[in-house]
Amino acid sequence: MEMRYGNLWKQIMTFSIPLMLTHLLEMFFNTADVAIVGKFSGPISLGAVGSTSTLLYMITCFPIGLAGGINAVTALFIGADEKEKEHACIHTAFLISLVAGFLVLAIGQAATRPVLAALNTKPELIDEAVLYMRIYLAGTPALALFNFGNAIFSAVGETKKPLKYLSISGIINVLLNLVFVIVLHMAAAGVGLASAISQYLSAILVIGALLREKGNHALRLRELHFDKKMAGRILAVGLPGAFQHCLFSFANLFVQRSVNSFSHIIVEGNAAAGNGDNIMYTLMTGFYTACSSFIAQNLGARKRSRVIKTYVITCCYAILFGASFIIGANIFRESFLSIFTSDPEVFVAGYPRLMVLGLSGFLSVFMDNGSAAARGLNKPLMPTIFTFLGTVVFRLAWIFLVFEKVHTLNSLYIIYPISWIITSIPINIYLYLRFRQIPEETLEAAPNSI
């Protein structure tokens, strides 16, 4: 897709819909785990899988966040028509992603049980939760490689191929879930294994596609090399985004710890309702990737007005899609929650999260898309600092100073919209100043001077 010319409203929508569906299918791996376990293995297995969601995201978000940097740097070189640098970026990024996947696998295997125990995971849930986590994490090298391939295809404007490959692996994931859980009675271990196998399948398909490509973005195994200068540039953009995701999840671990202080019914209801805001965020994430890709390409092509318009348009689309879904999920909340559990008590326990988080989730757009825009500008450090202050520091302070005294679900869930607001404000002021204070000649310069 051509990102540097044409109607941005139409181009961004065309780019984002396949990407949005790709993210939904990627999230479907874990959602299918929760739904099938809850339906066929009972509330204990549901609680075990659901109680790992925040920790699992924190561990796996590192290679996912790193892929965001790969996407932004690759798109910048494509927009500037720097073919040699584009080639070096892609082949160095492949090696970085592979190492990151195995690094995350090793850390995750070692940290799973002690961290879940520190989070006050219920004794009746922890053994099955640990087993599920360790099996699922076996797929993290494949997860890193799939997200690398997805980042490269997104940088060139091709978002349909990753969707096709993830659709295939998603179908396989569901079928394996049903076999492992219903036929073999493997419960949480079965769905973890199904997800890991599916991740390797999706990675094989997307890497195979890059190997078959004919353009400058093709991957050639015999040309793999580690360019130190290029690696530094990729990590300079990718690491802040990766750490931002991890910091966000680190704060949420303490939220999960606070949820675990309630009964197992509350924990299970929280896990079921959490799928609602997860789907909403996933819908919006497609537009964040569009924001980063379009901004980077147009920055490389020296088109300042399109850079600014991209941010505004992607914010509008993200709010529209995210709010539409979550309002519908709240209106039909009983039908929605019945996808993940058949226990009436769990229904009731899930309503507060679905309402408080869901109806205010659109506020997160200005934080997350602002960070994506900064990544597209290759300037992601300040949003990471703001995220640390607004999510980690503020949320921990709230939990220990407010929630510990009040100890109600609403006093816990309200932490999300407040932190989104106080984090979004400085991020968007920063973006505004970047466009106002950076001289025209600097913004319009060649990529090497950015």
FENPEVEN-V77783 format. One line per field, one symbol per residue. phi: phi as a letter, one per 30 degrees, with the letter a starting at -180 (. if undefined). A space follows every 50 residues. Layout:
phi->???
This chain:
phi->.dccbjddedddddddddddddddddddedddeddddddcbjdddddddd dcedddddddddddddddddddddddddddicdddddddddddedddddd ddddedddddcedddddddideedcddddddedddeddcdededdddddd dddddciccddeddddddddddddddeddddddchdhddddddddddddd dddddddedddddcddddcbddcdaccdddddddddcddedddddddede dddddddddddcddddddddddddddddddddeddeddddeddddddddd dibddddddedddddddddedddedddddddcdddddddcacdeddeddd eededddddcddddeddddddddddddibcddeddddeddcddddddddd ccedddhbddddddddddddddddeddddddeddddcdeedddcddedcd
